[in-house]
Amino acid sequence: MKEIKEDSKKIVESWVNQFSDELFSWALYKTSSKETAEDLVQETFLAAFNKIDTFQGKSQPKTWLFSILNNKVIDYYRLSAKTTKKTFSISENSGYELSDGMFNENGGWKNNDMNPIWNQEEELLDNPEFNIVMQDCMDDLPQKWKFAVTSKYLTDKKADEICQELEITTSNYWQIVHRAKLLLKNCLEMKWV
């Protein structure tokens, strides 16, 4: 038994040396927090060590580790959503106020004027400075909202999959995405000149 544990330890140590940087980059991308990303990668390797006997080699070790990490990220957002479920952050309240203030009593847009920065949409995506501001605005979103937006637009997940991961209803999901987009638009219009 001691030999098996030593072999497992050596295998996981080699994986740590091979895949730590890639796992960390992915976790940082998904959470935008260096500390959280480090914790999630550490938890991933710990889980891999504890469950190494279940690894059958049907996939590459890197694939298996990324699968564990993705589950850790999902658990992280679920836990965050549950702890903030009863209280709304200022950003969420801002999202409600912003979205409610954009429509008239008949449900139509109050103002159809478009900020001129949106006329150059394609050039903006190629602009590194704009992307930094965009990332700052994304980081300002509540975690659940950021996860919903990044899952939808950056990883192309389906709405029902995101709803299941966040444990929310479809209508709640679409409200979150809509309000998050409005907050992003507002933030970009304020910070990007």
C-alpha positions as CSV (number, residue, x, y, z in Angstrom):
1,M,0.0,0.0,0.0
2,K,2.9,2.4,0.8
3,E,4.4,1.7,-2.6
4,I,1.1,2.6,-4.4
5,K,0.9,5.9,-2.4
6,E,4.6,6.7,-3.3
7,D,3.9,6.0,-7.0
8,S,0.8,8.1,-6.9
9,K,2.8,10.9,-5.3
10,K,5.4,10.8,-8.0
11,I,2.8,10.8,-10.7
12,V,1.0,13.8,-9.3
13,E,4.3,15.6,-8.7
14,S,5.2,15.2,-12.4
15,W,1.7,16.5,-13.3
16,V,2.3,19.5,-11.0
17,N,5.5,20.3,-12.8
18,Q,3.9,19.8,-16.3
19,F,0.5,21.4,-15.9
20,S,0.5,23.9,-13.1
21,D,1.0,27.0,-15.3
22,E,-1.7,26.1,-17.7
23,L,-4.2,25.2,-15.0
24,F,-3.4,28.4,-13.1
25,S,-3.8,30.5,-16.3
26,W,-7.2,28.9,-16.9
27,A,-8.3,29.4,-13.3
28,L,-7.2,33.0,-13.3
29,Y,-9.1,33.6,-16.6
30,K,-12.2,32.1,-15.1
31,T,-12.0,33.9,-11.7
32,S,-9.9,37.0,-12.2
33,S,-8.4,36.4,-8.8
34,K,-4.8,35.3,-8.4
35,E,-5.4,33.9,-4.9
36,T,-8.6,32.1,-5.9
37,A,-6.9,30.6,-9.0
38,E,-4.0,29.4,-6.8
39,D,-6.4,27.8,-4.3
40,L,-8.4,26.1,-7.1
41,V,-5.3,24.7,-8.7
42,Q,-4.1,23.4,-5.4
43,E,-7.5,21.8,-4.7
44,T,-7.3,20.3,-8.2
45,F,-4.0,18.5,-7.6
46,L,-5.2,17.4,-4.1
47,A,-8.3,15.9,-5.6
48,A,-6.3,14.3,-8.3
49,F,-4.0,12.7,-5.7
50,N,-6.9,11.5,-3.7
51,K,-8.7,10.1,-6.7
52,I,-5.8,8.9,-8.8
53,D,-6.9,5.3,-8.5
54,T,-10.1,6.3,-10.5
55,F,-8.0,7.7,-13.4
56,Q,-8.2,5.0,-16.0
57,G,-6.0,6.6,-18.6
58,K,-8.8,6.8,-21.1
59,S,-8.0,10.5,-21.5
60,Q,-4.8,12.5,-21.2
61,P,-3.8,13.5,-17.6
62,K,-4.1,17.1,-18.7
63,T,-7.7,16.6,-19.8
64,W,-8.5,14.9,-16.6
65,L,-6.9,17.7,-14.5
66,F,-8.8,20.4,-16.5
67,S,-12.0,18.5,-15.9
68,I,-11.4,18.5,-12.1
69,L,-10.4,22.2,-12.3
70,N,-13.6,23.1,-14.2
71,N,-15.7,21.4,-11.5
72,K,-13.8,23.3,-8.8
73,V,-14.5,26.6,-10.6
74,I,-18.2,25.7,-10.8
75,D,-18.2,24.8,-7.1
76,Y,-16.5,28.1,-6.3
77,Y,-19.2,30.1,-8.2
78,R,-22.0,28.0,-6.7
79,L,-20.7,28.6,-3.2
80,S,-20.3,32.3,-4.0
81,A,-23.8,32.5,-5.3
82,K,-25.2,30.8,-2.2
83,T,-23.4,33.1,0.2
84,T,-24.5,36.2,-1.7
85,K,-28.0,35.0,-2.5
86,K,-29.8,36.8,0.2
87,T,-28.1,40.2,-0.1
88,F,-27.5,42.0,-3.3
89,S,-24.3,43.9,-3.9
90,I,-24.3,47.5,-5.0
91,S,-23.5,46.4,-8.5
92,E,-26.6,44.2,-8.7
93,N,-28.8,47.1,-7.4
94,S,-27.2,49.3,-10.0
95,G,-28.1,46.8,-12.6
96,Y,-31.7,46.8,-11.6
97,E,-31.8,50.6,-11.5
98,L,-30.1,50.9,-14.8
99,S,-32.3,48.4,-16.6
100,D,-35.5,49.8,-15.0
101,G,-34.5,53.3,-16.0
102,M,-34.0,52.6,-19.6
103,F,-37.7,51.8,-20.5
104,N,-40.8,53.9,-20.5
105,E,-44.2,52.8,-19.1
106,N,-45.0,51.0,-22.4
107,G,-41.8,48.9,-22.3
108,G,-40.1,50.9,-25.0
109,W,-36.6,52.4,-24.9
110,K,-36.6,55.9,-23.3
111,N,-33.7,57.1,-25.4
112,N,-32.6,55.7,-28.7
113,D,-29.4,57.8,-28.9
114,M,-26.3,55.6,-29.2
115,N,-23.0,56.6,-27.8
116,P,-20.6,57.2,-30.7
117,I,-18.0,54.8,-29.3
118,W,-20.2,51.9,-30.4
119,N,-20.0,52.9,-34.0
120,Q,-16.4,51.5,-34.0
121,E,-17.2,48.2,-32.4
122,E,-14.9,46.0,-34.6
123,E,-11.9,48.3,-34.0
124,L,-12.5,48.3,-30.3
125,L,-12.0,44.6,-30.0
126,D,-8.5,44.9,-31.5
127,N,-7.5,47.8,-29.2
128,P,-5.5,46.5,-26.2
129,E,-6.3,49.5,-24.1
130,F,-10.0,49.0,-24.6
131,N,-9.7,45.3,-23.7
132,I,-8.0,46.3,-20.4
133,V,-10.9,48.6,-19.6
134,M,-13.4,45.9,-20.7
135,Q,-11.6,43.4,-18.3
136,D,-11.8,46.0,-15.5
137,C,-15.6,46.4,-16.1
138,M,-16.0,42.6,-16.2
139,D,-14.1,42.3,-12.9
140,D,-16.6,44.9,-11.4
141,L,-19.6,42.6,-12.1
142,P,-21.0,40.5,-9.3
143,Q,-19.3,37.0,-9.5
144,K,-22.5,35.2,-10.6
145,W,-23.1,37.8,-13.3
146,K,-19.5,37.6,-14.5
147,F,-19.7,33.8,-14.6
148,A,-22.9,33.9,-16.6
149,V,-21.5,36.4,-19.2
150,T,-18.2,34.7,-19.6
151,S,-19.8,31.3,-19.9
152,K,-22.2,32.5,-22.5
153,Y,-19.9,34.7,-24.6
154,L,-16.4,33.4,-24.1
155,T,-16.9,29.7,-23.6
156,D,-20.1,29.4,-25.7
157,K,-21.9,27.3,-23.1
158,K,-25.6,26.8,-23.6
159,A,-28.1,28.7,-21.3
160,D,-29.5,25.5,-19.8
161,E,-26.0,24.3,-18.8
162,I,-25.1,27.7,-17.2
163,C,-28.4,27.7,-15.3
164,Q,-27.7,24.2,-14.0
165,E,-24.2,25.2,-12.9
166,L,-25.4,28.4,-11.2
167,E,-28.6,26.6,-9.9
168,I,-30.9,29.4,-11.3
169,T,-34.0,29.5,-13.5
170,T,-33.8,30.3,-17.2
171,S,-35.7,33.5,-16.7
172,N,-33.3,34.5,-13.9
173,Y,-30.4,33.7,-16.2
174,W,-31.6,35.9,-19.0
175,Q,-32.3,38.8,-16.5
176,I,-28.7,38.4,-15.2
177,V,-27.2,38.4,-18.6
178,H,-29.3,41.4,-19.7
179,R,-28.5,43.5,-16.6
180,A,-24.8,42.5,-16.8
181,K,-24.6,43.7,-20.4
182,L,-26.3,47.0,-19.4
183,L,-23.8,47.5,-16.6
184,L,-20.9,46.6,-18.9
185,K,-22.2,49.1,-21.4
186,N,-22.6,51.8,-18.8
187,C,-19.1,51.1,-17.3
188,L,-17.4,51.2,-20.7
189,E,-19.1,54.5,-21.6
190,M,-17.9,56.0,-18.4
191,K,-14.3,54.6,-18.4
192,W,-13.6,54.5,-22.1
193,V,-13.4,57.9,-23.8
